[in-house]
Amino acid sequence: MRRMSAVPALAALLLLAGCVSIPTSGDVRTEAIDSDPPEVATITLPESPVAGQDQADILQGFIRAGRAPQGPYSVAREFLAPGTEWNGTSRVLVTTNQSVPVPIDDDTLGITVTVVGEVDATGHYTEVPGLTQVLTYDFTVVDGENRISRADPGTVLSEQGFSRAFDAYPLYFFDTSFEYLVPDLRWFPVTRTVADRIVRELLVGPAPWLQSSVLVSAFPQGVTGKADYEAPEVNVELSGEVRAESALTQRRMLQQLGASLDVLGNVNEVNVAAGELDLAPSPDSPIDVSYSVGDGAVGGVDGRLGVLSSEGLVPLSKIGIRADGLESTAASLARDRASVALLGPVGVTLVGETGDPVPIDARGGLVAPSLDPHGFTWSVPRNDPSGLLVVDANGDQRALPLPVDGEVIALEVSRDGARVLLALATSNGPRVTVLGIQRDADLLPVAFGTAYDLDVDGPVIDIAWVDGAHVAVLWADDGGSRADVLALGGPREPLGEIDGAVSIVGGNLVAGIRVLLGDGSVWRPSEAGGWRDTGLVASFLATQQ
């Protein structure tokens, strides 16, 4: 089983579950936490209250103790007066700046923090554009010592402290076809009980923007459960009502659990029981949740389409040279590489391994098309988002207006087919958003869910899916261009400046990202940071489903 990182690391280094270090100043304690056997990791615990500390010392100690969620938050609770209600994960503020405590009155101190991210009680992370907040804390005296009698909700962490105390845990839900598992990224403290947190939040369901018939769960509403993780096994106990579900539904439950718990690392077996009886056995072959594309960047050179290589353009094994001669300027390739949607002088055309090319959209001013995993081609004019067409393999069109305003810079459907990524230029500035896709019984897209906006720092040049939970954004910056990886619910990963870039495509994780420069050179992220030339040359890069 693999360990998934919070944001794909450029050096492809993966953190091990339970391996966390939280440095503090002053005296410290250590506590063993679970790790992949036979190793035992330790975590450094912050200092407990010391006799005679004033209110400011107690508040600063309490804030520091938020970096150690074990217990849960057993050290932080030592700074609280008996009976004080406080939950360390009801809200987590990720900050870049924190003031010293300032007296508000005799029994209250306040601190000012600059917030760049916030995690809610369900583990959803939201980027915040440098918002300043004032937090207040009331004090009382207990046995002659200052203690906090009321605290603003949650914990306050620096970006570094957050990355050490929390990790990303994608929860998996089905698309409405039940063919694909789609991640809903959450952030939980790295503790012994994280498997239990994963299961409990999985049973609640997906994030609100992924509901409304976009994603579904095999678990019936109201089911409860708990989990215990003793590597290499996870034991899950569900409430008895799941026994009434069909064998197929029970297998789907197991698929969701297996994919969601896989992130723990060193999980060889997931045992699931309901009402003290095991559920139906899971399928022999688990659902693929990585949706990897074929090896090698695909693109166009001198009117031909194929796999880019140092030896020249290699024809695609199934399509061959059937796409050549159409004067393509953009392309979207199916995962099996047996069909491709091409943009050229006559509009969008679908080319397969057999039969004649199928006209898809003959309008002018189109952006690059996107071919979804169910065989539908998406095509929209740059200046008319309401003019989106979804076209099947026979050329039958369905109008599906996008619920957005502005100029469409780029559009790309996710590899699971459940979401569409959009880059827009609007009267209010650049916008990157993700829309959930609602489909009918024939998997035809018929409507959209709630928009999920991502923060961007400048005019967008291009966008691409990196994996199921991350997208890459290429944007203009003071006469140059830069690229970032944005999480759908998590901190961003800057990829750095790359001047002269005109397009970006995804591959397999961050290492598979390719950027095309105006001079035709193709670049990739470097393991050491920044970018390096691949030595390949293209007139355009194709997206791969």
RODO-2510 file (C-alpha; in nm, 4 decimals, decimal comma):
residues 545
     n   res          X          Y          Z
     1     m     0,0000     0,0000     0,0000
     2     r     0,1249     0,3480    -0,0788
     3     r     0,1539     0,6650     0,1259
     4     m     0,0036     0,9707    -0,0433
     5     s     0,1544     1,3089     0,0340
     6     a    -0,0443     1,6209     0,1095
     7     v     0,0805     1,7875    -0,2094
     8     p     0,2815     1,5806    -0,4606
     9     a     0,6484     1,6346    -0,3688
    10     l     0,8835     1,7411    -0,6453
    11     a     1,1443     1,4966    -0,5257
    12     a     0,8811     1,2219    -0,5030
    13     l     0,9573     1,1717    -0,1358
    14     l     0,6628     1,0375     0,0596
    15     l     0,6037     1,0966     0,4295
    16     l     0,5461     0,7898     0,6450
    17     a     0,2377     0,7825     0,8604
    18     g     0,3192     0,8661     1,2203
    19     c     0,6608     1,0118     1,1428
    20     v     0,6189     1,3634     1,2754
    21     s     0,8564     1,5957     1,4577
    22     i     0,7400     1,9106     1,6335
    23     p     1,0273     2,1220     1,7674
    24     t     0,9755     2,3569     2,0583
    25     s     1,1931     2,5645     2,2809
    26     g     1,2534     2,4860     2,6451
    27     d     1,2102     2,1526     2,8167
    28     v     1,0343     1,8889     2,6139
    29     r     0,8911     1,5403     2,6493
    30     t     0,8656     1,2653     2,3933
    31     e     0,5903     1,0148     2,3287
    32     a     0,5953     0,7087     2,1032
    33     i     0,3354     0,6991     1,8279
    34     d     0,2401     0,4347     1,5778
    35     s     0,4608     0,3852     1,2759
    36     d     0,5347     0,1173     1,0236
    37     p     0,6820    -0,1698     1,2281
    38     p     0,9428    -0,2517     1,3350
    39     e     1,0265     0,1185     1,3639
    40     v     0,8852     0,3350     1,6426
    41     a     0,8665     0,7071     1,5800
    42     t     0,8603     0,9737     1,8490
    43     i     0,6993     1,3114     1,8612
    44     t     0,8303     1,6012     2,0670
    45     l     0,5659     1,7348     2,3018
    46     p     0,5529     2,1029     2,4044
    47     e     0,6242     2,2148     2,7580
    48     s     0,3500     2,1931     3,0207
    49     p     0,2531     2,4952     3,2374
    50     v     0,5080     2,6005     3,4954
    51     a     0,4166     2,7349     3,8381
    52     g     0,4060     3,1136     3,8589
    53     q     0,3545     3,1853     3,4892
    54     d     0,1616     3,5008     3,4077
    55     q    -0,1311     3,5161     3,1670
    56     a     0,0866     3,5916     2,8637
    57     d     0,3127     3,2935     2,9359
    58     i     0,0113     3,0643     2,9781
    59     l    -0,1427     3,1853     2,6503
    60     q     0,1807     3,1430     2,4561
    61     g     0,2270     2,7970     2,6040
    62     f    -0,1293     2,7058     2,5079
    63     i    -0,0740     2,8220     2,1493
    64     r     0,2512     2,6231     2,1249
    65     a     0,0776     2,3149     2,2644
    66     g    -0,1587     2,3206     1,9661
    67     r     0,1253     2,1735     1,7617
    68     a     0,0883     1,8423     1,9491
    69     p    -0,2553     1,6896     1,8798
    70     q    -0,1836     1,3646     2,0657
    71     g    -0,4003     1,2808     2,3619
    72     p    -0,5998     1,4464     2,1987
    73     y    -0,4290     1,7766     2,2748
    74     s    -0,3463     1,6552     2,6224
    75     v    -0,0712     1,9137     2,6803
    76     a    -0,2868     2,2034     2,5565
    77     r    -0,5624     2,1017     2,7988
    78     e    -0,3215     2,1454     3,0901
    79     f    -0,3423     2,5214     3,0269
    80     l    -0,7228     2,5224     3,0595
    81     a    -0,9271     2,5671     3,3748
    82     p    -1,1306     2,2601     3,4761
    83     g    -1,4591     2,2405     3,2844
    84     t    -1,3450     2,4689     3,0018
    85     e    -1,4973     2,3585     2,6723
    86     w    -1,2481     2,3543     2,3872
    87     n    -1,1937     2,1345     2,0798
    88     g    -0,8553     2,1519     1,9106
    89     t    -0,9905     2,0477     1,5706
    90     s    -1,3143     2,2501     1,5638
    91     r    -1,1105     2,5062     1,3710
    92     v    -0,7423     2,5178     1,2774
    93     l    -0,5936     2,8492     1,1672
    94     v    -0,2793     2,8318     0,9533
    95     t    -0,0896     3,1563     0,9987
    96     t     0,2130     3,3460     0,8752
    97     n     0,2282     3,5983     1,1573
    98     q     0,1266     3,6093     1,5226
    99     s     0,1493     3,9034     1,7623
   100     v     0,2496     3,8872     2,1269
   101     p    -0,0448     3,8686     2,3699
   102     v    -0,2050     4,2063     2,4407
   103     p    -0,4240     4,2769     2,7462
   104     i    -0,7863     4,3603     2,6629
   105     d    -0,8951     4,3811     3,0262
   106     d    -0,7777     4,2323     3,3567
   107     d    -0,8979     3,8825     3,2679
   108     t    -0,8665     3,8771     2,8889
   109     l    -0,5757     3,8677     2,6459
   110     g    -0,5853     3,8925     2,2688
   111     i    -0,3509     3,8006     1,9863
   112     t    -0,3558     3,9135     1,6237
   113     v    -0,2811     3,6527     1,3571
   114     t    -0,2494     3,6639     0,9782
   115     v    -0,4425     3,3644     0,8480
   116     v    -0,3597     3,1972     0,5143
   117     g    -0,5593     2,8786     0,5616
   118     e    -0,8369     2,7365     0,7766
   119     v    -0,9434     2,3772     0,8450
   120     d    -1,2987     2,3240     0,9648
   121     a    -1,4327     2,0562     1,1994
   122     t    -1,4786     1,8089     0,9125
   123     g    -1,1188     1,8468     0,7911
   124     h    -1,1872     2,0705     0,4907
   125     y    -0,9045     2,3162     0,4187
   126     t    -0,9812     2,6612     0,2759
   127     e    -0,7149     2,9023     0,1545
   128     v    -0,7505     3,2504     0,3040
   129     p    -0,5809     3,5483     0,1344
   130     g    -0,3834     3,6877     0,4288
   131     l    -0,6815     3,7665     0,6495
   132     t    -0,6047     3,9332     0,9839
   133     q    -0,7997     3,7995     1,2821
   134     v    -0,8017     3,8923     1,6507
   135     l    -0,8411     3,5995     1,8918
   136     t    -0,9331     3,6462     2,2563
   137     y    -0,8837     3,4312     2,5660
   138     d    -1,0323     3,4726     2,9143
   139     f    -0,8447     3,3791     3,2319
   140     t    -0,9175     3,2655     3,5824
   141     v    -0,7063     3,1553     3,8783
   142     v    -0,7046     2,7866     3,9755
   143     d    -0,5156     2,6910     4,2927
   144     g    -0,3119     3,0078     4,2648
   145     e    -0,2203     2,9548     3,8966
   146     n    -0,3436     3,1344     3,5850
   147     r    -0,5514     2,9178     3,3585
   148     i    -0,7616     2,9837     3,0449
   149     s    -1,1346     2,9746     3,1204
   150     r    -1,2528     3,0523     2,7633
   151     a    -1,0627     3,0158     2,4373
   152     d    -1,1559     3,1092     2,0856
   153     p    -1,2285     2,7856     1,8973
   154     g    -0,9532     2,5623     1,7673
   155     t    -0,5782     2,5898     1,7350
   156     v    -0,3324     2,8335     1,5788
   157     l    -0,0430     2,6907     1,3779
   158     s     0,2319     2,8278     1,1599
   159     e     0,2546     2,6891     0,8070
   160     q     0,5474     2,4731     0,9157
   161     g     0,3706     2,3604     1,2307
   162     f     0,0624     2,2681     1,0314
   163     s     0,2603     2,0615     0,7813
   164     r     0,4122     1,8636     1,0690
   165     a     0,1037     1,8111     1,2845
   166     f    -0,1511     1,7533     1,0055
   167     d    -0,1580     1,5508     0,6875
   168     a    -0,3883     1,5167     0,3882
   169     y    -0,6238     1,2190     0,3817
   170     p    -0,8362     1,1830     0,0663
   171     l    -1,1760     1,0275     0,1340
   172     y    -1,3122     0,8413    -0,1677
   173     f    -1,6669     0,8543    -0,2990
   174     f    -1,8167     0,7144    -0,6177
   175     d    -1,9142     0,9075    -0,9253
   176     t    -2,2749     0,8396    -1,0256
   177     s    -2,1689     0,5655    -1,2704
   178     f    -2,0027     0,3743    -0,9825
   179     e    -1,7077     0,3234    -1,2205
   180     y    -1,4730     0,5733    -1,0557
   181     l    -1,3715     0,6630    -0,7024
   182     v    -1,3168     1,0368    -0,6594
   183     p    -1,1101     1,1935    -0,3773
   184     d    -1,2452     1,4517    -0,1334
   185     l    -0,9346     1,5898     0,0368
   186     r    -0,9401     1,6289     0,4164
   187     w    -0,6797     1,7310     0,6746
   188     f    -0,6568     1,5472     1,0061
   189     p    -0,4017     1,5469     1,2904
   190     v    -0,1399     1,2746     1,2592
   191     t    -0,2263     1,0652     1,5646
   192     r    -0,2934     0,7045     1,6631
   193     t    -0,6645     0,7597     1,6018
   194     v    -0,6477     0,8961     1,2468
   195     a    -0,7949     0,5750     1,0980
   196     d    -1,1000     0,6228     1,3174
   197     r    -1,1303     0,9847     1,2013
   198     i    -1,1075     0,8755     0,8369
   199     v    -1,3884     0,6225     0,8785
   200     r    -1,6157     0,8541     1,0738
   201     e    -1,5853     1,1381     0,8227
   202     l    -1,6221     0,8979     0,5293
   203     l    -1,9566     0,7829     0,6691
   204     v    -2,0821     1,1428     0,6896
   205     g    -2,0397     1,1915     0,3128
   206     p    -1,8623     1,4197     0,0648
   207     a    -1,8101     1,7947     0,0869
   208     p    -2,1197     2,0059     0,0097
   209     w    -1,9890     2,1178    -0,3309
   210     l    -1,9463     1,7526    -0,4337
   211     q    -2,2979     1,6567    -0,3328
   212     s    -2,6079     1,7379    -0,5452
   213     s    -2,5788     1,4165    -0,7505
   214     v    -2,2094     1,4698    -0,8330
   215     l    -2,0638     1,2089    -0,5946
   216     v    -2,2418     0,9352    -0,4035
   217     s    -2,1565     0,7048    -0,1151
   218     a    -2,2394     0,3355    -0,0914
   219     f    -2,3002     0,3778     0,2819
   220     p    -2,6641     0,4359     0,3801
   221     q    -2,7456     0,7638     0,5473
   222     g    -2,7122     0,7520     0,9245
   223     v    -2,4723     0,4576     0,9447
   224     t    -2,2092     0,4909     1,2170
   225     g    -1,8744     0,3257     1,2662
   226     k    -1,5288     0,3287     1,4169
   227     a    -1,1839     0,1977     1,3283
   228     d    -0,8671     0,0784     1,4958
   229     y    -0,5305     0,0724     1,3176
   230     e    -0,2615    -0,1706     1,4262
   231     a    -0,0279    -0,1952     1,1279
   232     p    -0,0586    -0,3768     0,8982
   233     e    -0,4311    -0,4218     0,9720
   234     v    -0,7243    -0,1841     1,0046
   235     n    -1,0307    -0,3160     1,1850
   236     v    -1,3540    -0,1326     1,1058
   237     e    -1,6815    -0,1819     1,2909
   238     l    -2,0010    -0,0492     1,1306
   239     s    -2,3516    -0,0272     1,2693
   240     g    -2,5740    -0,3243     1,1921
   241     e    -2,8057    -0,1627     0,9363
   242     v    -2,5481    -0,2043     0,6583
   243     r    -2,6231    -0,5789     0,6715
   244     a    -2,9525    -0,5027     0,4977
   245     e    -2,7727    -0,3688     0,1907
   246     s    -2,7106    -0,5865    -0,1152
   247     a    -2,3842    -0,7741    -0,1653
   248     l    -2,2943    -0,5303    -0,4454
   249     t    -2,3488    -0,2290    -0,2191
   250     q    -2,1451    -0,3899     0,0576
   251     r    -1,8587    -0,4476    -0,1856
   252     r    -1,8734    -0,0828    -0,2839
   253     m    -1,8544     0,0136     0,0841
   254     l    -1,5390    -0,1957     0,1132
   255     q    -1,3941    -0,0291    -0,1958
   256     q    -1,4501     0,3149    -0,0434
   257     l    -1,2970     0,2065     0,2861
   258     g    -0,9987     0,0393     0,1223
   259     a    -0,9142     0,3393    -0,0954
   260     s    -0,9587     0,5887     0,1908
   261     l    -0,7521     0,3881     0,4414
   262     d    -0,4769     0,3112     0,1915
   263     v    -0,3237     0,6515     0,2650
   264     l    -0,2157     0,5275     0,6100
   265     g     0,0663     0,3234     0,4610
   266     n     0,1587    -0,0341     0,5510
   267     v    -0,2039    -0,1480     0,5335
   268     n    -0,2167    -0,5067     0,4115
   269     e    -0,5684    -0,5867     0,5256
   270     v    -0,8900    -0,4010     0,6079
   271     n    -1,1313    -0,6088     0,8159
   272     v    -1,4873    -0,4799     0,8201
   273     a    -1,7684    -0,6087     1,0386
   274     a    -2,1248    -0,4965     1,0990
   275     g    -2,3278    -0,6328     1,3854
   276     e    -2,0366    -0,8679     1,4655
   277     l    -2,0627    -1,0242     1,1165
   278     d    -1,8203    -0,9681     0,8310
   279     l    -1,9458    -0,7907     0,5226
   280     a    -1,9508    -0,9526     0,1792
   281     p    -1,5987    -1,0107     0,0454
   282     s    -1,4428    -0,7295    -0,1504
   283     p    -1,3636    -0,7681    -0,5214
   284     d    -1,0370    -0,9369    -0,6136
   285     s    -0,9286    -0,6271    -0,8055
   286     p    -0,9630    -0,2919    -0,6259
   287     i    -1,0745     0,0140    -0,8220
   288     d    -0,7868     0,2177    -0,9601
   289     v    -0,7890     0,5636    -0,8029
   290     s    -0,4736     0,7018    -0,9668
   291     y    -0,6005     0,7045    -1,3280
   292     s    -0,2495     0,7097    -1,4687
   293     v    -0,1972     0,8092    -1,8305
   294     g     0,0344     0,6474    -2,0824
   295     d     0,4069     0,7046    -2,0801
   296     g     0,5483     0,9962    -2,2726
   297     a     0,4153     1,3423    -2,3491
   298     v     0,1840     1,3594    -2,6492
   299     g     0,1797     1,6547    -2,8837
   300     g     0,1844     1,7901    -3,2351
   301     v     0,4799     1,8555    -3,4631
   302     d     0,4394     1,9986    -3,8140
   303     g     0,0752     1,8907    -3,8406
   304     r     0,1345     1,5402    -3,7070
   305     l     0,0228     1,3944    -3,3712
   306     g     0,2107     1,1417    -3,1608
   307     v     0,4312     1,0698    -2,8612
   308     l     0,7155     1,3178    -2,8324
   309     s     1,0607     1,1626    -2,8172
   310     s     1,4229     1,2580    -2,8711
   311     e     1,4150     1,0449    -3,1849
   312     g     1,1220     1,2386    -3,3259
   313     l     0,7455     1,1928    -3,3191
   314     v     0,6265     0,8347    -3,2529
   315     p     0,2775     0,7561    -3,3944
   316     l     0,0141     0,6544    -3,1386
   317     s    -0,0246     0,2752    -3,1373
   318     k    -0,4018     0,2701    -3,1988
   319     i    -0,4645     0,5904    -3,3911
   320     g    -0,1428     0,5816    -3,5914
   321     i    -0,1299     0,8600    -3,8487
   322     r    -0,5102     0,8967    -3,8783
   323     a    -0,4971     1,2363    -3,7056
   324     d    -0,2240     1,3700    -3,9324
   325     g    -0,3170     1,6214    -4,1983
   326     l    -0,5944     1,7879    -3,9938
   327     e    -0,3645     2,0819    -3,9079
   328     s    -0,4357     2,0417    -3,5382
   329     t    -0,3485     2,3117    -3,2868
   330     a    -0,4802     2,1329    -2,9743
   331     a    -0,5831     1,7806    -2,8774
   332     s    -0,7394     1,5764    -2,5960
   333     l    -0,6466     1,2066    -2,5952
   334     a    -0,8550     0,9266    -2,4407
   335     r    -0,6886     0,7191    -2,1694
   336     d    -0,6739     0,4097    -2,3901
   337     r    -0,5270     0,6263    -2,6681
   338     a    -0,7863     0,4875    -2,9101
   339     s    -0,9544     0,8233    -2,9784
   340     v    -0,8588     1,1895    -2,9786
   341     a    -1,0513     1,5163    -3,0021
   342     l    -0,8636     1,7651    -3,2220
   343     l    -0,8956     2,1414    -3,2694
   344     g    -0,8071     2,2627    -3,6166
   345     p    -0,9122     2,5054    -3,8914
   346     v    -1,2497     2,3310    -3,9346
   347     g    -1,3240     2,3254    -3,5605
   348     v    -1,3231     2,0174    -3,3371
   349     t    -1,3011     1,6683    -3,4879
   350     l    -1,3037     1,3276    -3,3173
   351     v    -1,0632     1,0692    -3,4613
   352     g    -1,0762     0,7017    -3,3591
   353     e    -0,8825     0,3913    -3,4512
   354     t    -1,1450     0,2984    -3,7106
   355     g    -1,4019     0,4779    -3,9237
   356     d    -1,4070     0,8294    -4,0606
   357     p    -1,3290     1,1359    -3,8491
   358     v    -1,6450     1,2663    -3,6772
   359     p    -1,7203     1,6419    -3,6936
   360     i    -1,7884     1,7615    -3,3398
   361     d    -1,8089     2,1417    -3,3465
   362     a    -1,7558     2,3625    -3,6558
   363     r    -1,7894     2,6990    -3,4793
   364     g    -1,5047     2,9482    -3,4769
   365     g    -1,3135     3,0818    -3,1764
   366     l    -1,3144     2,7550    -2,9832
   367     v    -1,0827     2,6715    -2,6938
   368     a    -0,9026     2,3361    -2,6793
   369     p    -1,1582     2,0535    -2,6468
   370     s    -1,1725     1,8026    -2,3619
   371     l    -1,2584     1,4349    -2,4077
   372     d    -1,4144     1,2840    -2,0941
   373     p    -1,3784     0,9180    -1,9823
   374     h    -1,7338     0,8345    -2,0923
   375     g    -1,6600     0,9289    -2,4550
   376     f    -1,8149     1,2775    -2,4649
   377     t    -1,6248     1,5677    -2,6202
   378     w    -1,6622     1,9073    -2,4531
   379     s    -1,6300     2,2148    -2,6758
   380     v    -1,6956     2,5822    -2,6025
   381     p    -1,6250     2,9156    -2,7731
   382     r    -1,3776     3,1346    -2,5941
   383     n    -1,6171     3,4308    -2,5819
   384     d    -1,9376     3,2401    -2,4971
   385     p    -1,9389     3,0104    -2,1903
   386     s    -2,3134     2,9622    -2,2406
   387     g    -2,2328     2,7961    -2,5736
   388     l    -2,0795     2,4779    -2,4303
   389     l    -2,1605     2,1665    -2,6328
   390     v    -2,1231     1,8091    -2,5100
   391     v    -2,0994     1,5742    -2,8089
   392     d    -2,1055     1,1943    -2,8199
   393     a    -1,8930     0,9705    -3,0438
   394     n    -2,1576     0,9836    -3,3193
   395     g    -2,1513     1,3631    -3,3351
   396     d    -2,4845     1,4138    -3,1559
   397     q    -2,4692     1,7453    -2,9714
   398     r    -2,6263     1,8590    -2,6460
   399     a    -2,6151     2,2202    -2,5272
   400     l    -2,5014     2,2543    -2,1666
   401     p    -2,4445     2,6217    -2,0782
   402     l    -2,1709     2,6858    -1,8266
   403     p    -2,3029     2,8752    -1,5209
   404     v    -2,0179     3,1292    -1,5348
   405     d    -1,9429     3,4684    -1,6898
   406     g    -1,6409     3,5973    -1,8757
   407     e    -1,3988     3,4675    -2,1365
   408     v    -1,3125     3,0971    -2,1265
   409     i    -0,9347     3,0552    -2,1242
   410     a    -0,9321     2,6759    -2,0869
   411     l    -1,1579     2,3851    -1,9967
   412     e    -1,0601     2,0330    -1,8901
   413     v    -1,2706     1,7457    -1,7538
   414     s    -1,1162     1,5411    -1,4725
   415     r    -1,0027     1,1859    -1,5470
   416     d    -1,2826     1,0474    -1,3293
   417     g    -1,5384     1,2450    -1,5293
   418     a    -1,7014     1,3905    -1,2180
   419     r    -1,5687     1,7470    -1,2384
   420     v    -1,4695     2,0083    -1,4954
   421     l    -1,1877     2,2585    -1,4419
   422     l    -1,2305     2,6082    -1,5888
   423     a    -1,0019     2,9087    -1,6292
   424     l    -1,1780     3,2384    -1,6963
   425     a    -1,1002     3,6033    -1,7560
   426     t    -1,3831     3,8008    -1,5954
   427     s    -1,4628     4,1653    -1,5297
   428     n    -1,3620     4,0996    -1,1689
   429     g    -1,0279     3,9474    -1,2625
   430     p    -0,8970     3,5967    -1,3315
   431     r    -1,0948     3,3014    -1,2027
   432     v    -1,0182     2,9299    -1,1740
   433     t    -1,3109     2,7154    -1,0678
   434     v    -1,4173     2,3512    -1,0554
   435     l    -1,7752     2,2444    -1,1253
   436     g    -1,9216     1,9088    -1,0301
   437     i    -2,0819     1,7298    -1,3265
   438     q    -2,4292     1,5788    -1,2932
   439     r    -2,5066     1,2984    -1,5418
   440     d    -2,8191     1,1102    -1,6423
   441     a    -2,8641     0,7316    -1,6537
   442     d    -2,6787     0,7208    -1,9879
   443     l    -2,3894     0,9195    -1,8305
   444     l    -2,4663     1,2221    -2,0480
   445     p    -2,3758     1,5443    -1,8635
   446     v    -2,6989     1,7321    -1,7898
   447     a    -2,6197     1,9904    -1,5192
   448     f    -2,3556     2,1269    -1,2856
   449     g    -2,3130     2,1334    -0,9100
   450     t    -2,1852     2,4154    -0,6920
   451     a    -1,8708     2,5958    -0,8091
   452     y    -1,5504     2,5462    -0,6099
   453     d    -1,3196     2,8457    -0,6662
   454     l    -0,9414     2,8365    -0,6337
   455     d    -0,7271     3,1417    -0,5536
   456     v    -0,5056     3,2638    -0,8392
   457     d    -0,2464     3,5406    -0,8304
   458     g    -0,2593     3,6680    -1,1880
   459     p    -0,4060     3,6270    -1,5370
   460     v    -0,4335     3,2591    -1,6223
   461     i    -0,2537     3,1227    -1,9286
   462     d    -0,3563     2,7571    -1,8967
   463     i    -0,4724     2,4890    -1,6520
   464     a    -0,4392     2,1113    -1,6149
   465     w    -0,5416     1,8274    -1,3846
   466     v    -0,2446     1,6793    -1,1956
   467     d    -0,4403     1,4040    -1,0183
   468     g    -0,7838     1,3667    -0,8643
   469     a    -0,7209     1,6256    -0,5915
   470     h    -0,4718     1,8705    -0,7485
   471     v    -0,4605     2,0987    -1,0501
   472     a    -0,1792     2,2952    -1,2114
   473     v    -0,2243     2,6618    -1,3007
   474     l     0,0039     2,8508    -1,5390
   475     w    -0,0303     3,2257    -1,4908
   476     a     0,1274     3,5539    -1,5987
   477     d     0,3447     3,7393    -1,3485
   478     d     0,5047     4,0807    -1,4168
   479     g     0,5896     4,0091    -1,7767
   480     g     0,6834     3,6455    -1,7077
   481     s     0,4953     3,3304    -1,6188
   482     r     0,4783     3,0970    -1,3203
   483     a     0,3116     2,7694    -1,2335
   484     d     0,1535     2,6453    -0,9113
   485     v    -0,0070     2,3193    -0,8049
   486     l    -0,3334     2,3957    -0,6254
   487     a    -0,5049     2,1424    -0,4030
   488     l    -0,8823     2,1111    -0,4067
   489     g    -0,8773     2,1825    -0,0357
   490     g    -0,5171     2,2352     0,0756
   491     p    -0,2068     2,4552     0,0577
   492     r    -0,0556     2,5352    -0,2797
   493     e     0,2789     2,4078    -0,4068
   494     p     0,4668     2,6732    -0,6102
   495     l     0,6506     2,5235    -0,9080
   496     g     0,8379     2,8446    -0,9804
   497     e     0,8953     3,0881    -1,2621
   498     i     0,9106     2,9655    -1,6220
   499     d     0,9171     3,2578    -1,8634
   500     g     0,7743     3,2284    -2,2106
   501     a     0,5316     2,9475    -2,1219
   502     v     0,2209     2,9179    -2,3401
   503     s     0,0539     2,5963    -2,2165
   504     i     0,0643     2,3297    -1,9462
   505     v    -0,0560     1,9672    -1,9388
   506     g    -0,0766     1,7066    -1,6657
   507     g     0,0691     1,3590    -1,6615
   508     n     0,1242     1,1265    -1,3684
   509     l     0,1509     1,3460    -1,0572
   510     v     0,3783     1,6529    -1,0503
   511     a     0,6637     1,4714    -1,2219
   512     g     0,4390     1,4262    -1,5258
   513     i     0,3617     1,7962    -1,5740
   514     r     0,4901     1,9405    -1,9028
   515     v     0,5051     2,3064    -2,0039
   516     l     0,5390     2,4306    -2,3613
   517     l     0,7345     2,7498    -2,4262
   518     g     0,6773     2,9854    -2,7143
   519     d     0,9922     2,8628    -2,8846
   520     g     0,8540     2,5071    -2,8986
   521     s     1,0690     2,3624    -2,6196
   522     v     0,9060     2,1344    -2,3615
   523     w     0,9988     2,1657    -1,9942
   524     r     0,9280     1,9624    -1,6817
   525     p     0,9566     2,0237    -1,3041
   526     s     1,3024     1,9496    -1,1665
   527     e     1,3494     1,7259    -0,8638
   528     a     1,5796     1,9952    -0,7226
   529     g     1,3208     2,2690    -0,7743
   530     g     1,2547     2,4914    -1,0714
   531     w     1,2370     2,3581    -1,4256
   532     r     1,4520     2,1703    -1,6729
   533     d     1,4424     2,1307    -2,0476
   534     t     1,3303     1,7843    -2,1654
   535     g     1,4994     1,8291    -2,5015
   536     l     1,1651     1,7710    -2,6740
   537     v     1,0083     2,0081    -2,9254
   538     a     0,6393     2,0498    -3,0133
   539     s     0,3956     2,2932    -3,1699
   540     f     0,1348     2,2009    -2,9069
   541     l     0,0922     1,9581    -2,6147
   542     a    -0,2100     1,7278    -2,5908
   543     t    -0,4028     1,6617    -2,2700
   544     q    -0,4393     1,2967    -2,1730
   545     q    -0,7423     1,1446    -2,0033
***
